[in-house]
Amino acid sequence: RKEVEQDPGPFNVPEGATVAFNCTYSNSASQSFFWYRQDCRKEPKLLMSVYSSGNEDGRFTAQLNRASQYISLLIRDSKLSDSATYLCVVKVYTGNQFYFGTGTSLTVIP
Amino acid sequence: EAGVAQSPRYKIIEKRQSVAFWCNPISGHATLYWYQQILGQGPKLLIQFQNNGVVDDSQLPKDRFSAERLKGVDSTLKIQPAKLEDSAVYLCASSLDGASAYFGPGTRLLVL
């Protein structure tokens, strides 16, 4: 069973739309959670950490449900520049390993 | 602050040849990771170092892959002999206290 599962998409949405990505993780010992963004042919870059109480950064909102082992990312008012692959990442404290999902591809259409 | 440096950026080799990749992490980052990212997939952890010691190499194909971080700073990843299925991007990342991981630009390997 994979450590992190994501719907690969692709998601094609018009500018201004709201889109949500979901992710589940299998290891209940997972302690830290992140969303990374990866542009085509570039390296992954940290988008935001995900906190238990949920957190927001501008148009981006991340949620964590530990009971269901579920993480989400909501993007409001999508921009063309949001087009990228969004990677769900969990970290297990026992060894500080970061486990990545397969990524969800988003294309924002004019 | 300088980011994670990797070289070469691109490499094309024939199967059964050997290849080596180099990584210099962010200064002061004790933890260094090598990931393999195959097209259309997420990064897969190959090996993790804490200073010059290996923390996790459970997913490293040890019959052909090796890695070292002798002085606890920069690291090399070697493949010998390469197979077609090794074609991928090899990403190096580093972390300070495990807070989050910062990636280098990667080495894009094509095995013919």
Backbone of each chain as ProteinMPNN parsed JSONL, in Angstrom:
{"seq_chain_A": "RKEVEQDPGPFNVPEGATVAFNCTYSNSASQSFFWYRQDCRKEPKLLMSVYSSGNEDGRFTAQLNRASQYISLLIRDSKLSDSATYLCVVKVYTGNQFYFGTGTSLTVIP", "coords_chain_A": {"N_chain_A": [[0.849, -1.2, 0.0], [0.545, 2.232, -0.836], [2.243, 4.958, 0.725], [1.159, 7.511, 0.475], [-1.699, 8.646, -1.141], [-3.056, 10.033, -4.042], [-5.432, 11.635, -6.188], [-4.663, 11.618, -9.501], [-5.661, 13.318, -11.4], [-6.124, 14.621, -14.73], [-6.995, 17.953, -13.637], [-8.894, 20.302, -15.167], [-9.658, 23.558, -15.194], [-11.622, 26.588, -15.41], [-10.377, 29.977, -15.412], [-10.67, 31.693, -12.336], [-12.198, 29.823, -11.09], [-12.977, 27.599, -8.322], [-11.074, 25.045, -6.917], [-10.494, 21.784, -5.605], [-8.207, 19.592, -4.045], [-7.545, 16.28, -2.995], [-6.126, 14.008, -0.608], [-4.889, 11.019, 0.787], [-3.334, 9.34, 3.536], [-1.375, 6.586, 4.731], [0.076, 5.897, 6.999], [-0.332, 6.046, 10.32], [1.416, 7.185, 12.046], [2.371, 9.383, 10.865], [3.428, 12.711, 11.01], [3.852, 15.315, 10.126], [2.702, 17.492, 7.56], [2.417, 18.479, 4.164], [1.938, 20.577, 1.302], [3.317, 20.54, -1.859], [4.371, 22.276, -4.778], [4.856, 21.619, -8.193], [6.217, 22.712, -11.053], [6.225, 22.227, -14.629], [8.939, 20.294, -15.632], [10.497, 21.241, -13.59], [11.832, 21.489, -10.208], [10.209, 20.189, -7.217], [8.541, 22.535, -5.089], [8.03, 23.953, -1.888], [4.753, 24.644, -1.068], [2.865, 25.036, 1.004], [2.687, 24.334, 4.517], [0.671, 22.011, 6.362], [-1.58, 22.353, 8.898], [-3.059, 21.075, 11.931], [-5.329, 22.5, 12.683], [-6.129, 23.561, 10.389], [-5.213, 25.812, 7.766], [-4.567, 28.901, 6.096], [-3.418, 30.553, 3.188], [-3.486, 33.246, 1.557], [-5.122, 32.684, -1.398], [-5.164, 30.027, -1.003], [-6.115, 27.18, 0.844], [-5.515, 24.855, 3.345], [-6.367, 21.706, 4.728], [-6.535, 19.337, 7.396], [-7.388, 16.115, 8.397], [-7.001, 14.133, 10.887], [-8.201, 11.875, 11.964], [-9.421, 10.63, 9.822], [-7.262, 10.413, 8.248], [-6.598, 12.202, 6.161], [-5.979, 14.751, 3.799], [-6.402, 18.009, 2.474], [-6.434, 20.424, -0.2], [-7.445, 23.579, -1.086], [-8.059, 25.739, -3.707], [-8.87, 28.95, -4.385], [-10.434, 31.227, -6.702], [-8.946, 30.688, -9.15], [-5.899, 31.164, -10.919], [-4.161, 31.608, -14.051], [-1.503, 31.133, -13.609], [-1.515, 29.264, -11.635], [-1.434, 26.806, -12.726], [-0.031, 23.686, -12.594], [1.594, 20.836, -11.078], [0.409, 19.431, -8.117], [1.695, 18.267, -5.184], [1.134, 16.046, -2.611], [2.446, 15.646, 0.607], [3.804, 13.74, 3.222], [5.353, 13.531, 6.39], [7.194, 11.308, 8.377], [7.969, 11.078, 11.694], [9.685, 9.25, 12.844], [11.917, 8.8, 11.304], [12.314, 11.091, 9.903], [11.579, 10.973, 7.225], [10.34, 12.062, 4.076], [7.405, 11.492, 2.381], [6.004, 11.263, -0.789], [3.045, 11.916, -2.68], [1.62, 10.926, -5.868], [0.999, 13.2, -7.169], [-1.179, 15.789, -8.331], [-2.435, 16.968, -11.284], [-2.998, 20.214, -12.428], [-4.616, 22.349, -14.652], [-5.258, 25.586, -15.504], [-7.597, 27.254, -17.357], [-7.87, 29.848, -19.775]], "CA_chain_A": [[0.0, 0.0, 0.0], [1.346, 3.436, -0.904], [2.184, 5.832, 1.895], [0.334, 8.676, 0.162], [-2.506, 8.428, -2.343], [-3.681, 11.241, -4.591], [-6.079, 11.555, -7.49], [-3.705, 12.281, -10.404], [-6.334, 14.254, -12.296], [-5.89, 16.055, -14.589], [-8.068, 18.886, -13.396], [-8.879, 21.447, -16.087], [-10.68, 24.459, -14.664], [-11.522, 27.946, -15.962], [-9.904, 31.035, -14.51], [-11.649, 32.158, -11.363], [-12.889, 28.696, -10.45], [-12.449, 27.018, -7.085], [-10.753, 23.63, -7.139], [-10.018, 21.121, -4.392], [-7.458, 18.355, -4.217], [-7.581, 15.456, -1.8], [-4.985, 13.12, -0.426], [-4.975, 10.187, 1.986], [-2.059, 8.744, 3.911], [-1.614, 5.281, 5.358], [0.831, 5.72, 8.236], [-0.92, 6.868, 11.388], [2.507, 7.856, 12.748], [2.734, 10.594, 10.122], [3.32, 13.82, 11.944], [3.859, 16.616, 9.453], [2.022, 17.389, 6.269], [2.766, 19.606, 3.312], [1.643, 20.588, -0.125], [4.366, 21.068, -2.715], [3.977, 22.58, -6.141], [5.908, 21.293, -9.146], [5.991, 23.16, -12.426], [6.74, 21.303, -15.646], [10.384, 20.21, -15.771], [11.151, 21.936, -12.476], [11.828, 20.732, -8.979], [9.111, 20.52, -6.298], [8.78, 23.642, -4.148], [7.058, 23.975, -0.809], [3.646, 25.577, -1.2], [2.456, 25.349, 2.365], [2.531, 23.268, 5.492], [-0.725, 21.777, 6.725], [-1.69, 22.251, 10.349], [-4.25, 20.348, 12.388], [-6.473, 23.397, 12.767], [-6.351, 24.137, 9.064], [-4.519, 27.071, 7.587], [-4.862, 29.602, 4.854], [-2.376, 31.447, 2.694], [-4.08, 33.907, 0.405], [-6.208, 31.935, -2.049], [-4.937, 28.604, -0.729], [-6.505, 26.708, 2.167], [-5.179, 23.451, 3.568], [-7.076, 21.094, 5.851], [-6.046, 18.027, 7.815], [-8.295, 15.321, 9.232], [-6.157, 13.027, 11.368], [-9.021, 10.681, 12.208], [-9.634, 9.983, 8.523], [-5.967, 10.396, 7.562], [-7.012, 12.865, 4.93], [-5.481, 16.122, 3.656], [-6.987, 18.65, 1.3], [-5.958, 21.75, -0.617], [-8.475, 24.314, -1.814], [-7.562, 26.938, -4.388], [-9.971, 29.821, -4.79], [-10.143, 32.23, -7.724], [-7.787, 30.138, -9.854], [-5.174, 31.974, -11.886], [-3.426, 30.828, -15.052], [-0.205, 30.789, -13.015], [-1.675, 28.13, -10.705], [-1.265, 25.562, -13.484], [1.139, 22.972, -12.079], [1.261, 19.598, -10.374], [0.399, 19.639, -6.668], [2.139, 17.038, -4.536], [0.82, 15.871, -1.187], [3.651, 15.107, 1.246], [3.723, 13.488, 4.658], [6.626, 13.218, 7.024], [7.105, 10.425, 9.528], [9.016, 11.558, 12.596], [10.636, 8.23, 13.28], [13.158, 8.922, 10.55], [12.283, 12.331, 9.12], [11.407, 10.745, 5.79], [9.24, 12.722, 3.395], [6.793, 10.621, 1.389], [5.257, 12.062, -1.758], [2.023, 11.331, -3.528], [1.937, 10.963, -7.296], [0.754, 14.541, -7.68], [-2.416, 16.084, -9.053], [-2.154, 17.956, -12.331], [-4.005, 21.276, -12.586], [-4.476, 23.314, -15.739], [-6.252, 26.652, -15.45], [-7.842, 27.619, -18.754], [-8.344, 31.242, -19.894]], "C_chain_A": [[0.879, 1.244, 0.0], [1.176, 4.258, 0.357], [1.186, 6.971, 1.691], [-0.399, 8.42, -1.152], [-3.158, 9.741, -2.762], [-4.395, 10.901, -5.882], [-5.175, 12.294, -8.47], [-4.326, 13.32, -11.316], [-6.253, 13.759, -13.733], [-7.175, 16.832, -14.28], [-7.882, 20.05, -14.368], [-10.007, 22.368, -15.665], [-10.532, 25.829, -15.309], [-10.953, 28.906, -14.931], [-11.022, 31.464, -13.583], [-12.372, 31.046, -10.625], [-12.222, 28.342, -9.12], [-12.219, 25.53, -7.331], [-10.176, 23.058, -5.854], [-9.315, 19.823, -4.742], [-7.481, 17.6, -2.894], [-6.446, 14.461, -1.788], [-5.239, 12.29, 0.822], [-3.601, 9.591, 2.271], [-2.316, 7.515, 4.772], [-0.967, 5.135, 6.729], [0.295, 6.642, 9.317], [0.146, 7.588, 12.208], [2.982, 9.1, 12.0], [2.467, 11.803, 10.991], [3.264, 15.186, 11.301], [3.349, 16.438, 8.038], [2.277, 18.66, 5.465], [2.087, 19.465, 1.966], [2.83, 21.232, -0.83], [3.77, 21.325, -4.088], [5.152, 22.241, -7.046], [5.489, 21.758, -10.527], [6.679, 22.206, -13.387], [8.264, 21.416, -15.765], [11.15, 21.011, -14.714], [11.112, 21.054, -11.234], [10.606, 21.087, -8.124], [9.513, 21.66, -5.364], [7.662, 23.662, -3.123], [6.009, 25.051, -1.059], [3.179, 26.015, 0.179], [2.47, 24.109, 3.242], [1.048, 23.141, 5.821], [-0.798, 21.546, 8.218], [-3.031, 21.643, 10.734], [-5.498, 21.216, 12.382], [-6.862, 23.945, 11.411], [-5.643, 25.469, 8.946], [-4.717, 27.601, 6.185], [-3.676, 30.481, 4.478], [-2.897, 32.085, 1.421], [-5.238, 33.101, -0.148], [-6.15, 30.444, -1.752], [-5.333, 28.263, 0.71], [-6.202, 25.223, 2.268], [-5.913, 22.953, 4.802], [-6.494, 19.722, 6.13], [-7.097, 17.365, 8.675], [-7.519, 14.086, 9.664], [-6.96, 11.751, 11.551], [-9.219, 9.894, 10.918], [-8.347, 9.86, 7.725], [-6.101, 10.992, 6.17], [-6.514, 14.308, 4.941], [-6.122, 16.722, 2.419], [-6.326, 19.997, 1.039], [-7.053, 22.382, -1.453], [-7.827, 25.544, -2.432], [-8.773, 27.737, -4.861], [-9.501, 30.784, -5.88], [-8.892, 31.84, -8.53], [-7.225, 31.118, -10.878], [-4.466, 31.053, -12.886], [-2.109, 30.317, -14.461], [-0.294, 29.666, -11.984], [-1.494, 26.79, -11.416], [0.06, 24.906, -13.098], [0.662, 21.611, -11.584], [1.408, 19.847, -8.876], [0.643, 18.298, -5.975], [1.792, 17.074, -3.052], [1.997, 15.154, -0.533], [3.399, 14.888, 2.732], [5.112, 13.151, 5.175], [6.377, 12.376, 8.262], [8.267, 10.751, 10.449], [10.055, 10.516, 12.953], [11.967, 8.336, 12.539], [13.262, 10.196, 9.74], [12.19, 12.095, 7.625], [10.194, 11.508, 5.285], [8.719, 11.778, 2.316], [5.861, 11.444, 0.513], [4.153, 11.246, -2.411], [2.437, 11.458, -4.989], [1.736, 12.35, -7.899], [-0.569, 14.626, -8.418], [-2.143, 17.216, -10.03], [-3.319, 18.942, -12.471], [-3.645, 22.141, -13.786], [-5.612, 24.32, -15.616], [-6.37, 27.243, -16.858], [-8.376, 29.051, -18.827], [-9.837, 31.296, -20.21]], "O_chain_A": [[1.854, 1.312, 0.749], [0.114, 4.26, 0.98], [0.461, 7.348, 2.612], [0.208, 8.028, -2.149], [-3.733, 10.459, -1.944], [-3.999, 9.975, -6.591], [-4.938, 13.489, -8.293], [-3.618, 14.113, -11.936], [-6.311, 12.547, -13.943], [-8.279, 16.411, -14.624], [-6.836, 20.699, -14.383], [-11.179, 22.007, -15.764], [-9.431, 26.2, -15.716], [-11.04, 28.668, -13.726], [-12.176, 31.584, -13.994], [-13.078, 31.297, -9.649], [-11.086, 28.723, -8.839], [-13.076, 24.845, -7.89], [-9.468, 23.739, -5.112], [-9.755, 19.062, -5.603], [-7.44, 18.197, -1.819], [-5.881, 14.12, -2.827], [-5.752, 12.807, 1.814], [-2.807, 9.366, 1.357], [-3.338, 7.416, 5.45], [-1.419, 4.326, 7.539], [0.445, 7.862, 9.244], [-0.17, 8.495, 12.978], [3.893, 9.791, 12.457], [1.418, 11.911, 11.627], [2.692, 16.118, 11.866], [3.531, 15.396, 7.409], [2.343, 19.761, 6.011], [1.712, 18.369, 1.551], [3.287, 22.313, -0.459], [2.804, 20.684, -4.502], [6.302, 22.533, -6.718], [4.521, 21.255, -11.097], [7.594, 21.474, -13.011], [8.801, 22.504, -15.974], [12.299, 21.403, -14.922], [10.451, 20.015, -11.21], [10.03, 22.163, -8.286], [10.654, 21.745, -4.91], [6.499, 23.42, -3.445], [6.338, 26.223, -1.24], [3.107, 27.206, 0.479], [2.29, 22.987, 2.769], [0.269, 24.064, 5.581], [-0.148, 20.643, 8.745], [-3.999, 21.688, 9.975], [-6.596, 20.732, 12.108], [-7.82, 24.709, 11.297], [-5.491, 26.18, 9.939], [-4.991, 26.864, 5.237], [-3.022, 31.072, 5.337], [-2.762, 31.524, 0.334], [-6.223, 32.86, 0.55], [-7.006, 29.686, -2.209], [-4.948, 28.947, 1.659], [-6.578, 24.435, 1.4], [-6.063, 23.674, 5.789], [-6.023, 19.032, 5.226], [-7.641, 17.989, 9.587], [-7.394, 13.119, 8.912], [-6.446, 10.657, 11.315], [-9.192, 8.663, 10.912], [-8.339, 9.268, 6.646], [-5.765, 10.373, 5.16], [-6.61, 15.002, 5.954], [-6.358, 16.025, 1.432], [-5.744, 20.616, 1.931], [-7.531, 21.785, -2.417], [-7.13, 26.298, -1.752], [-9.592, 27.248, -5.639], [-8.318, 31.112, -5.965], [-7.911, 32.584, -8.573], [-7.959, 31.798, -11.596], [-4.208, 29.883, -12.604], [-1.662, 29.214, -14.772], [0.73, 29.171, -11.512], [-1.409, 25.75, -10.763], [1.129, 25.496, -13.255], [-0.522, 21.284, -11.664], [2.407, 20.406, -8.426], [-0.101, 17.335, -6.159], [2.125, 18.023, -2.343], [2.49, 14.159, -1.065], [2.845, 15.752, 3.412], [5.931, 12.559, 4.471], [5.499, 12.663, 9.076], [9.424, 10.705, 10.031], [11.179, 10.855, 13.323], [13.017, 7.999, 13.086], [14.205, 10.363, 8.966], [12.664, 12.912, 6.835], [9.167, 11.596, 5.957], [9.47, 11.322, 1.455], [5.039, 12.217, 1.006], [4.303, 10.05, -2.66], [3.482, 12.03, -5.3], [2.229, 12.645, -8.988], [-1.018, 13.666, -9.043], [-1.677, 18.288, -9.643], [-4.474, 18.541, -12.613], [-2.512, 22.606, -13.916], [-6.785, 23.948, -15.622], [-5.385, 27.669, -17.46], [-9.238, 29.431, -18.034], [-10.4, 32.382, -20.344]]}, "seq_chain_B": "EAGVAQSPRYKIIEKRQSVAFWCNPISGHATLYWYQQILGQGPKLLIQFQNNGVVDDSQLPKDRFSAERLKGVDSTLKIQPAKLEDSAVYLCASSLDGASAYFGPGTRLLVL", "coords_chain_B": {"N_chain_B": [[20.505, 33.255, 0.42], [22.105, 30.378, -0.751], [20.732, 27.808, -2.8], [19.984, 24.267, -3.075], [22.436, 22.586, -4.842], [22.976, 20.87, -7.881], [24.619, 18.596, -10.087], [25.449, 16.703, -13.054], [23.093, 18.66, -15.032], [21.791, 17.384, -17.035], [21.978, 14.143, -18.493], [22.932, 11.715, -20.786], [23.159, 8.359, -21.395], [24.267, 5.078, -22.421], [22.668, 1.903, -21.943], [23.951, -0.213, -19.408], [26.181, 1.307, -18.99], [27.957, 3.411, -16.632], [27.096, 5.995, -14.27], [27.313, 9.114, -12.517], [26.033, 11.296, -10.052], [26.02, 14.52, -8.562], [25.572, 16.335, -5.519], [25.139, 19.295, -3.663], [24.124, 20.317, -0.639], [21.961, 22.762, 1.008], [23.728, 25.076, 2.977], [24.571, 23.991, 6.191], [22.463, 22.253, 6.47], [21.675, 19.246, 7.819], [20.422, 16.928, 7.004], [20.13, 14.982, 4.129], [18.643, 14.056, 1.108], [18.113, 11.713, -1.516], [16.088, 11.467, -4.292], [14.162, 9.663, -6.701], [12.462, 10.502, -9.589], [10.17, 9.383, -11.723], [8.706, 9.957, -14.901], [5.528, 11.376, -14.648], [5.036, 10.449, -12.14], [5.224, 10.74, -8.521], [8.01, 11.967, -6.519], [10.263, 9.454, -5.448], [11.699, 8.182, -2.57], [15.101, 7.402, -2.416], [17.447, 7.273, -0.822], [18.443, 8.396, 2.403], [20.401, 10.621, 4.229], [21.807, 11.447, 7.382], [23.826, 13.821, 8.408], [26.858, 12.245, 7.867], [25.916, 9.711, 7.926], [23.85, 6.907, 6.988], [20.38, 6.985, 7.056], [18.08, 5.87, 5.973], [17.879, 3.539, 3.512], [16.224, 1.812, 2.295], [14.796, 1.638, -0.083], [16.622, 1.761, -2.06], [18.06, 0.411, -4.906], [20.328, -1.723, -4.35], [21.981, -3.358, -5.76], [22.816, -2.022, -7.943], [22.835, 0.681, -7.479], [24.536, 3.193, -5.63], [25.442, 5.326, -2.921], [27.036, 8.1, -1.334], [28.151, 10.161, 1.374], [30.534, 11.407, 2.4], [31.864, 13.411, 3.98], [29.809, 14.533, 5.252], [28.65, 16.655, 3.973], [28.494, 17.441, 0.867], [27.19, 15.129, -1.598], [27.279, 12.059, -3.489], [25.623, 10.155, -5.954], [25.542, 7.073, -7.472], [25.119, 5.036, -10.374], [25.489, 1.837, -11.51], [25.585, -1.079, -13.256], [23.748, 0.965, -15.579], [20.238, 0.739, -16.302], [17.525, 0.631, -18.69], [15.167, 1.354, -17.393], [16.019, 3.101, -15.489], [15.883, 5.63, -16.378], [15.031, 8.812, -15.559], [14.298, 11.622, -13.402], [16.655, 12.683, -11.125], [16.51, 13.777, -7.991], [17.88, 15.853, -5.556], [17.551, 16.67, -2.167], [17.512, 18.783, 0.737], [17.364, 19.225, 4.296], [16.707, 21.11, 7.207], [16.708, 20.158, 10.412], [14.532, 18.612, 9.724], [12.265, 20.088, 9.147], [11.123, 20.999, 6.684], [11.573, 20.055, 3.259], [14.0, 21.032, 0.887], [14.5, 21.311, -2.512], [16.914, 20.536, -5.068], [17.631, 21.427, -8.54], [17.625, 19.069, -9.945], [18.791, 16.144, -11.787], [18.474, 15.167, -15.007], [18.163, 12.09, -16.338], [18.732, 10.043, -19.103], [18.561, 6.874, -20.329], [19.726, 4.959, -22.89]], "CA_chain_B": [[20.985, 31.906, 0.772], [22.18, 29.52, -1.919], [19.884, 26.62, -2.708], [20.625, 22.976, -3.292], [23.076, 22.539, -6.154], [23.142, 19.531, -8.438], [25.214, 18.507, -11.42], [25.074, 17.579, -14.154], [21.644, 18.875, -15.157], [21.303, 16.393, -17.997], [22.946, 13.096, -18.821], [22.449, 10.657, -21.66], [24.111, 7.252, -21.431], [23.725, 3.827, -22.94], [22.474, 0.911, -20.883], [25.124, -0.898, -18.895], [27.208, 2.26, -18.604], [27.818, 3.937, -15.276], [26.88, 7.441, -14.211], [27.356, 9.644, -11.156], [25.399, 12.592, -9.852], [26.573, 15.221, -7.402], [24.661, 17.247, -4.842], [25.634, 20.099, -2.547], [22.913, 20.8, 0.027], [21.993, 24.087, 1.617], [24.7, 25.108, 4.058], [24.037, 23.76, 7.531], [21.407, 21.229, 6.473], [22.281, 17.963, 8.168], [19.745, 15.815, 6.341], [20.188, 15.025, 2.663], [17.83, 13.005, 0.488], [18.09, 11.493, -2.96], [14.817, 10.959, -4.785], [14.015, 9.35, -8.127], [11.126, 10.837, -10.074], [9.867, 8.902, -13.066], [7.705, 10.817, -15.537], [4.14, 11.113, -14.285], [4.945, 9.942, -10.775], [5.813, 11.581, -7.501], [9.371, 11.571, -6.137], [10.402, 8.254, -4.609], [12.927, 8.268, -1.79], [16.103, 6.351, -2.615], [18.322, 7.194, 0.33], [18.448, 9.558, 3.282], [21.574, 10.751, 5.093], [21.857, 12.411, 8.465], [25.271, 14.075, 8.367], [27.475, 11.296, 6.932], [25.351, 8.389, 8.164], [22.631, 6.542, 6.267], [19.201, 6.788, 7.905], [17.138, 4.978, 5.289], [18.199, 3.192, 2.125], [15.421, 0.621, 2.053], [14.294, 1.598, -1.45], [17.753, 1.904, -2.982], [18.443, -0.874, -5.543], [21.738, -1.747, -3.956], [22.807, -4.116, -6.7], [23.325, -1.139, -8.983], [22.895, 2.056, -6.987], [25.276, 3.454, -4.4], [25.505, 6.748, -2.588], [27.875, 8.399, -0.19], [28.208, 11.541, 1.862], [31.666, 11.091, 3.249], [32.199, 14.45, 4.944], [28.582, 15.082, 5.808], [28.196, 17.856, 3.266], [27.984, 17.058, -0.446], [26.901, 13.701, -1.767], [27.228, 11.533, -4.847], [24.779, 8.989, -6.223], [26.092, 6.386, -8.637], [24.389, 3.91, -10.935], [26.413, 1.005, -12.271], [25.355, -0.541, -14.584], [22.433, 1.573, -15.759], [19.21, 0.041, -17.075], [16.589, 1.546, -19.357], [14.157, 1.834, -16.444], [16.596, 4.114, -14.608], [15.621, 6.95, -16.958], [14.225, 9.534, -14.582], [14.958, 12.792, -12.827], [17.204, 12.389, -9.796], [16.391, 15.0, -7.21], [18.514, 15.912, -4.245], [16.888, 17.618, -1.277], [18.106, 18.859, 2.064], [16.429, 19.665, 5.322], [17.249, 21.539, 8.492], [15.868, 19.65, 11.496], [13.37, 17.919, 9.216], [11.091, 20.95, 9.089], [10.62, 20.821, 5.326], [12.672, 19.683, 2.37], [14.267, 21.947, -0.213], [15.015, 20.51, -3.612], [17.739, 21.063, -6.132], [16.972, 21.413, -9.852], [17.552, 17.712, -10.457], [19.551, 15.671, -12.942], [17.592, 14.406, -15.901], [18.935, 10.986, -16.912], [18.129, 9.234, -20.151], [19.341, 5.675, -20.618], [19.333, 4.455, -24.221]], "C_chain_B": [[20.983, 31.044, -0.475], [21.306, 28.294, -1.688], [20.69, 25.356, -2.864], [21.177, 22.956, -4.713], [23.219, 21.094, -6.607], [23.84, 19.63, -9.785], [25.446, 17.046, -11.769], [23.567, 17.796, -14.19], [21.016, 17.841, -16.073], [22.408, 15.378, -18.265], [22.259, 12.066, -19.695], [23.532, 9.591, -21.717], [23.452, 6.051, -22.074], [23.586, 2.84, -21.774], [23.785, 0.171, -20.644], [26.293, 0.041, -18.607], [26.983, 2.707, -17.159], [27.682, 5.456, -15.332], [26.904, 7.87, -12.743], [26.755, 11.036, -11.126], [25.951, 13.198, -8.565], [25.55, 16.189, -6.823], [25.385, 17.994, -3.73], [24.423, 20.717, -1.853], [23.056, 22.235, 0.506], [22.917, 24.048, 2.833], [24.034, 24.924, 5.422], [22.948, 22.722, 7.612], [22.028, 19.858, 6.7], [21.68, 16.795, 7.389], [19.751, 16.02, 4.827], [19.45, 13.813, 2.121], [18.144, 12.926, -1.009], [16.747, 10.864, -3.318], [14.943, 10.639, -6.278], [12.588, 9.706, -8.537], [10.997, 10.4, -11.533], [8.717, 9.732, -13.605], [6.296, 10.403, -15.138], [3.951, 10.586, -12.877], [5.517, 10.967, -9.796], [7.231, 11.124, -7.184], [9.35, 10.364, -5.199], [11.742, 8.318, -3.894], [13.848, 7.093, -2.082], [16.948, 6.17, -1.356], [18.282, 8.504, 1.094], [19.69, 9.498, 4.165], [21.28, 11.744, 6.209], [23.344, 12.617, 8.728], [25.907, 13.052, 7.426], [26.968, 9.873, 7.127], [24.065, 8.151, 7.402], [21.504, 6.285, 7.262], [18.258, 5.762, 7.293], [17.609, 4.763, 3.867], [17.39, 1.979, 1.692], [14.911, 0.522, 0.617], [15.401, 1.818, -2.477], [18.081, 0.536, -3.581], [19.948, -1.081, -5.408], [22.62, -2.574, -4.889], [23.417, -3.209, -7.763], [23.497, 0.311, -8.539], [23.756, 2.114, -5.725], [25.311, 4.955, -4.164], [26.406, 6.931, -1.386], [27.833, 9.877, 0.147], [29.328, 11.565, 2.907], [31.954, 12.137, 4.32], [30.966, 15.13, 5.511], [28.096, 16.349, 5.147], [27.645, 17.435, 1.911], [27.916, 15.54, -0.573], [26.977, 13.324, -3.237], [26.336, 10.303, -4.881], [25.3, 8.367, -7.508], [25.184, 5.246, -9.064], [25.371, 3.133, -11.799], [26.015, -0.454, -12.171], [23.933, 0.002, -14.717], [21.528, 0.676, -16.604], [18.269, 1.072, -17.69], [15.608, 2.17, -18.354], [14.71, 2.839, -15.435], [16.409, 5.521, -15.172], [14.613, 7.675, -16.074], [14.933, 10.839, -14.255], [15.41, 12.411, -11.423], [17.303, 13.708, -9.037], [17.117, 14.85, -5.884], [17.769, 16.957, -3.427], [17.631, 17.664, 0.045], [17.116, 19.48, 3.031], [17.184, 20.053, 6.578], [16.282, 21.075, 9.566], [14.587, 18.991, 11.003], [12.123, 18.76, 9.081], [10.403, 20.867, 7.733], [11.827, 20.554, 4.45], [12.773, 20.671, 1.219], [15.002, 21.177, -1.301], [15.972, 21.28, -4.501], [17.015, 20.924, -7.461], [16.879, 20.031, -10.477], [18.516, 17.433, -11.593], [18.63, 14.792, -13.757], [18.431, 13.366, -16.613], [18.115, 10.256, -17.962], [19.074, 8.08, -20.459], [18.834, 5.075, -21.923], [19.736, 2.995, -24.402]], "O_chain_B": [[19.979, 30.978, -1.184], [21.155, 27.808, -0.567], [21.919, 25.368, -2.796], [20.468, 23.273, -5.669], [23.542, 20.21, -5.815], [23.681, 20.604, -10.521], [25.625, 16.224, -10.87], [22.84, 17.155, -13.432], [19.854, 17.469, -15.907], [23.596, 15.702, -18.265], [21.158, 11.602, -19.394], [24.682, 9.881, -22.045], [22.234, 6.011, -22.25], [24.288, 2.933, -20.767], [24.594, -0.034, -21.548], [27.297, -0.387, -18.036], [25.952, 2.415, -16.554], [28.092, 6.106, -16.294], [26.562, 7.096, -11.849], [26.94, 11.84, -12.041], [26.298, 12.491, -7.619], [24.761, 16.787, -7.555], [26.144, 17.407, -2.959], [23.758, 21.57, -2.44], [24.126, 22.837, 0.419], [22.885, 23.101, 3.618], [23.068, 25.609, 5.758], [22.541, 22.34, 8.709], [22.807, 19.372, 5.88], [22.352, 15.793, 7.145], [19.418, 17.094, 4.325], [19.612, 12.695, 2.609], [18.403, 13.935, -1.665], [16.328, 9.868, -2.728], [15.72, 11.258, -7.005], [11.625, 9.266, -7.909], [11.619, 10.961, -12.436], [7.849, 10.161, -12.845], [5.914, 9.241, -15.269], [2.826, 10.306, -12.464], [6.193, 11.92, -10.185], [7.616, 10.011, -7.542], [8.529, 10.275, -4.286], [12.787, 8.487, -4.521], [13.437, 5.935, -2.009], [17.139, 5.049, -0.884], [18.112, 9.577, 0.515], [19.992, 8.469, 4.769], [20.595, 12.747, 6.007], [24.035, 11.717, 9.205], [25.516, 12.998, 6.26], [27.523, 8.932, 6.56], [23.278, 9.074, 7.192], [21.642, 5.483, 8.185], [17.71, 4.904, 7.985], [17.725, 5.718, 3.099], [17.816, 1.213, 0.828], [14.623, -0.579, 0.147], [15.115, 2.039, -3.654], [18.352, -0.407, -2.838], [20.727, -0.656, -6.261], [23.847, -2.505, -4.822], [24.404, -3.567, -8.406], [24.231, 1.074, -9.167], [23.714, 1.223, -4.877], [25.219, 5.748, -5.102], [26.53, 6.049, -0.536], [27.519, 10.721, -0.693], [29.097, 11.719, 4.107], [32.258, 11.78, 5.459], [31.059, 16.168, 6.165], [27.234, 17.045, 5.682], [26.463, 17.108, 1.8], [28.491, 14.79, 0.216], [26.768, 14.159, -4.117], [26.31, 9.512, -3.938], [25.478, 9.056, -8.512], [24.563, 4.579, -8.236], [26.002, 3.687, -12.699], [26.099, -1.028, -11.085], [23.022, -0.463, -14.031], [21.986, -0.042, -17.492], [18.224, 2.227, -17.268], [15.265, 3.348, -18.45], [13.961, 3.372, -14.617], [16.744, 6.501, -14.507], [13.492, 7.209, -15.871], [16.019, 11.123, -14.761], [14.63, 11.878, -10.634], [18.064, 14.609, -9.39], [16.979, 13.844, -5.188], [17.401, 18.011, -3.945], [18.297, 16.703, 0.428], [16.168, 20.16, 2.639], [18.165, 19.414, 6.961], [15.149, 21.553, 9.625], [13.646, 18.824, 11.779], [11.029, 18.22, 8.918], [9.188, 20.677, 7.675], [12.965, 20.798, 4.85], [11.765, 21.091, 0.65], [15.988, 20.487, -1.043], [15.864, 22.495, -4.668], [15.916, 20.371, -7.518], [16.133, 19.836, -11.437], [18.994, 18.344, -12.269], [18.08, 13.806, -13.265], [19.311, 13.707, -17.403], [16.958, 9.901, -17.736], [20.237, 8.286, -20.806], [17.659, 4.728, -22.044], [19.486, 2.411, -25.456]]}, "name": "protein", "num_of_chains": 2, "seq": "RKEVEQDPGPFNVPEGATVAFNCTYSNSASQSFFWYRQDCRKEPKLLMSVYSSGNEDGRFTAQLNRASQYISLLIRDSKLSDSATYLCVVKVYTGNQFYFGTGTSLTVIPEAGVAQSPRYKIIEKRQSVAFWCNPISGHATLYWYQQILGQGPKLLIQFQNNGVVDDSQLPKDRFSAERLKGVDSTLKIQPAKLEDSAVYLCASSLDGASAYFGPGTRLLVL"}
